[in-house]
């Protein structure tokens, strides 16, 4: 799975707003995985 497109959009954004349901006072696992994959080199 390529993350170059989403990574470019996230790093090029002036601001980033993430809205997700609270899951045990944390973010959902799928969202965490997506953010982790987009933030690695």
C-alpha positions in Angstrom: 0.0 0.0 0.0 1.5 3.3 -1.1 1.4 6.2 1.4 3.2 8.8 -0.7 -0.1 10.6 -1.8 -1.5 10.9 1.8 1.9 11.8 3.2 2.3 14.6 0.7 -1.1 16.0 1.6 -0.5 15.8 5.3 3.0 17.3 5.3 2.0 20.0 2.8 -1.1 21.1 4.8 -1.0 24.3 6.8 -3.4 22.8 9.3 -4.7 19.3 9.9 -8.0 18.6 11.7 -8.7 15.0 12.7 -12.1 14.1 14.0 -12.6 10.6 15.4 -14.6 8.9 18.0 -13.0 8.5 21.4 -12.1 4.9 22.0 -10.9 4.1 25.6 -9.6 7.7 25.8 -7.4 7.2 22.7 -7.7 7.3 18.9 -8.9 4.2 17.0 -6.2 1.7 15.9 -6.9 2.2 12.2 -6.3 6.0 12.5 -3.2 5.5 14.5 -1.8 3.1 11.9 -2.5 5.5 9.1 -0.8 8.4 11.0 2.2 6.2 11.9 2.6 5.0 8.3 2.3 8.6 6.9 4.9 9.9 9.4 7.7 7.3 8.8 10.4 7.9 6.3 
